[in-house]
Amino acid sequence: MFYLFIAIIETCVLFNLLLVFHELGHVVVMSYYKIETEYIAIGWPSIIKVTIDNTPYHLGILPIFGFAYSRRFFQSDIPLNQAAVIALAEPVTSIVLGSIMLFIDSTKGSLFYNGGIVSLMIGFTNLIPLPLMEGWHIFRNLMLKNGLDIPEHYKKLLPVIGLVVVTIIAMILVELLKKYSST
């Protein structure tokens, strides 16, 4: 029982660290474009709250989600290319980190192997063009640039669809990770 507890803690810490690097992709690129990051959250429920340089940071126990929020990112005054680079920064960071972790140790079941696989999953899943994903921001900006928009009655339904799809993908990926990580 003790080993299971340690494994759960280790997994939560690893996932939260992966989410930190994932969100840092946004923060670094937004900073480059002089866009202030107003709020950063990793995990849920929030147990540690600190403010650094007027930016609140929240760290939670369960690695369910992470986000780096900026009101300005959602405004239309940001050029399409900047918005695309900001949106792509997270998945690219996760994909690069996952590749590096697998390069360091590709032994199935090792901490780096599991972390690398999860980081790749986070990166590629975030490219899906559904709400809650970075792929959505890219897709929506391309639509708006071409004069297209989603009808209002669908805008309320899309986040629910996105959450359901992401949950299903997460369950599938966890099962695949179990299958391919066992030694």
C-alpha positions in Angstrom: 0.0 0.0 0.0 2.9 2.4 0.8 4.4 1.8 -2.6 1.1 2.6 -4.3 0.9 5.8 -2.4 4.5 6.7 -3.4 3.7 5.9 -7.0 0.7 8.1 -7.0 2.6 11.0 -5.5 5.5 10.5 -8.0 3.0 10.5 -10.9 1.3 13.7 -9.7 4.6 15.4 -9.3 5.8 14.3 -12.7 2.6 15.3 -14.5 2.6 18.7 -12.7 6.2 19.3 -13.8 5.3 18.4 -17.4 2.4 20.9 -17.2 4.8 23.6 -15.8 7.1 23.2 -18.9 4.0 23.0 -21.1 2.7 26.3 -19.8 6.1 27.9 -19.9 5.9 27.7 -23.7 3.0 30.2 -23.6 4.6 32.4 -21.0 7.9 32.8 -22.8 6.3 33.5 -26.1 3.8 35.9 -24.7 6.6 37.7 -22.9 8.5 37.9 -26.1 5.5 39.7 -27.8 5.1 41.9 -24.7 1.8 40.3 -23.7 1.4 40.2 -20.0 0.5 36.8 -18.4 -2.2 37.6 -15.9 -2.6 34.2 -14.2 -0.8 30.8 -14.3 -2.4 27.6 -12.8 -1.0 24.1 -12.8 -3.1 21.3 -11.3 -6.3 21.3 -9.2 -7.3 22.0 -6.5 -5.0 24.9 -5.8 -3.0 24.4 -2.7 -0.1 26.8 -3.2 -0.7 30.3 -4.2 2.2 32.8 -4.8 2.6 36.0 -6.6 5.8 36.7 -8.5 6.2 40.0 -10.4 2.5 40.8 -10.0 1.5 37.4 -11.6 -0.4 35.0 -9.5 0.7 31.3 -9.6 -1.5 28.5 -8.4 -0.2 25.0 -8.0 -2.6 22.1 -7.3 -2.3 18.5 -6.3 -4.0 16.7 -9.2 -2.5 17.3 -12.7 -5.8 17.7 -14.4 -5.1 20.9 -16.3 -2.8 23.9 -16.6 -3.2 27.3 -18.2 -1.4 30.6 -18.6 -4.1 33.2 -19.0 -3.9 36.6 -20.7 -7.0 38.6 -21.5 -5.1 40.2 -24.4 -4.4 36.9 -26.1 -8.2 36.6 -26.7 -8.5 40.1 -28.2 -8.5 40.7 -31.9 -5.6 43.2 -31.9 -3.0 40.5 -31.9 -1.7 39.7 -35.4 -2.6 36.2 -36.6 1.0 35.1 -36.9 1.7 36.1 -33.2 -1.5 34.4 -32.0 -0.5 31.2 -33.9 3.0 31.2 -32.4 1.6 31.8 -28.9 -0.9 28.9 -29.4 1.8 26.6 -30.9 4.3 27.3 -28.1 2.7 25.0 -25.6 2.3 21.8 -27.8 5.8 22.4 -29.3 7.4 22.7 -25.9 5.7 19.4 -24.8 6.7 17.6 -27.9 10.3 18.8 -27.7 10.5 17.9 -24.0 9.0 14.5 -24.5 11.4 13.7 -27.3 14.4 14.8 -25.1 13.1 12.6 -22.2 12.8 9.6 -24.5 16.2 10.2 -25.9 17.7 10.3 -22.4 16.1 7.0 -21.4 13.9 4.9 -23.6 13.7 2.0 -21.1 10.0 1.1 -20.9 8.6 1.8 -17.5 11.3 4.2 -16.5 10.4 7.7 -15.2 11.9 9.4 -18.2 10.2 7.0 -20.6 6.8 7.5 -19.0 7.3 11.2 -18.7 8.4 11.5 -22.3 5.3 9.5 -23.6 2.9 11.7 -21.4 4.6 14.9 -22.6 4.2 13.8 -26.2 0.6 12.9 -25.6 0.0 16.4 -24.0 1.6 18.1 -26.9 -0.1 16.2 -29.7 -3.5 16.2 -28.0 -3.3 20.0 -27.6 -3.1 20.4 -31.4 -6.7 19.0 -31.8 -8.9 21.9 -33.0 -11.5 21.7 -30.2 -12.2 24.2 -27.4 -9.9 23.8 -24.5 -7.0 22.9 -26.9 -4.4 25.1 -28.5 -5.4 23.7 -31.9 -8.8 25.5 -31.3 -7.1 28.9 -31.0 -5.2 28.4 -34.3 -8.3 27.1 -36.1 -10.6 29.9 -34.8 -8.0 32.6 -35.8 -7.8 31.1 -39.3 -11.6 31.2 -39.5 -11.9 34.8 -38.3 -9.1 35.9 -40.7 -11.1 34.4 -43.6 -14.3 36.1 -42.4 -15.9 33.0 -41.0 -17.3 32.5 -37.6 -19.2 29.8 -35.7 -22.9 30.4 -35.1 -23.8 31.4 -31.6 -25.9 28.3 -30.8 -22.8 26.1 -31.5 -20.4 28.2 -29.4 -22.1 27.0 -26.2 -22.0 23.4 -27.3 -18.4 23.2 -28.5 -16.7 23.4 -25.1 -18.8 20.4 -23.9 -17.9 18.5 -27.0 -14.3 19.4 -26.5 -14.3 18.2 -22.9 -16.0 14.9 -23.8 -13.5 14.3 -26.6 -10.5 15.2 -24.5 -11.7 12.9 -21.7 -12.1 10.0 -24.1 -8.7 10.7 -25.6 -7.1 10.9 -22.1 -8.7 7.5 -21.1 -7.4 5.9 -24.3 -3.9 7.3 -23.8 -3.8 6.2 -20.2 -4.7 2.6 -21.3 -2.0 2.8 -24.1 0.5 4.1 -21.6 -0.3 1.2 -19.2 0.0 -1.3 -22.1 3.3 -0.1 -23.5 5.0 0.9 -20.2 4.8 -2.5 -18.5 8.1 -4.3 -18.6 
